[in-house]
Amino acid sequence: MSFDPGLSLRVRSDPMGFDCGDGVVGPVPEIRTLDAIRPSLLDPDCDGPEELYCIAMDVAMREDLPDLRARNLLFGVVTYQKGRLGREPVRSQGHIHAVSASCGASTCEVYEIWEGRACVYMQPFCADDAGECFAVYGEAGDVIIVPPGWVHATVNAAPDTAMTFGAWCVRDYGFEYAELRSRGGIAWFPVAEDGGLGWLRNGAYRAATLTEKKARDYRDFGLEPGVPIYRQYRADRARFSFVTDPTAFSRLWENYRP
């Protein structure tokens, strides 16, 4: 990978998966398929790779597991296939983080791009007016944070190559899909174009604006640019408390802009 993730891990492409190195443990990865996300695509009948991405949740250094479980903190790793889904690049269908019983709130997610080019799309509302939507582009080493309660989807922004990232989330995570699926997906569909992405408005939303931007640093969240987020956790195990208890850090989410 182009960026050292801070723990010993190797990504496989054929078949998609992960090999854990010394001291690292993780579950058997799960595969997400094209058929599972068709209702949320620009063209639900499109052709594309059958297997879109591979995800392994609860990857960690074995010695860290007791602390991670006590904090209700979870580290996941995901690798995306190259290719296109009709006019769209390989992407996820999108979801909202459900309210977690552990904190009584929807929770955020902290992405760190390891390989390829990613776009984390996010919109504040799943309503007639989706609000100001964002397409945030990240490359190896960039961090992108999705705030609690926002719709978000992850897009392979360079569809001729694979894309891999790691992410912090709450351990008792859950997803809400119903309202998003009722609108046929996110408010803006990504379209693969030469040299980048274009965006098409989803007519199921009455209003939505789109701001495209590069990933920023998150010093306001206490994060160190260029240092792997897993290594930052090991240096300060309370650093990602805003993930597991977002209401205790309400100031971070006021007027939030990714």
Secondary structure, DSSP 8 states (H G I E B T S, - for coil): --S--SS-EEEEETTEEEEE-TTEE----EEEEHHHHGGGSSSTT----SEEEEEEES-EEGGGHHHHHHHTEEEEEEEE--SEETTEESB---BEE--BTTTTB---EEEEEEESEEEEEEES-SSSEEEEEEEEEEETT-EEEE-TT-EEEEEESSTTS-EEEEEEEETT--EE-HHHHHTTS-SEEEEEETTEEEEEE-TTSSEEEEEEEE----GGGT--TTS-HHHHHHH-TTTTHHHH-GGGGHHHHTT---
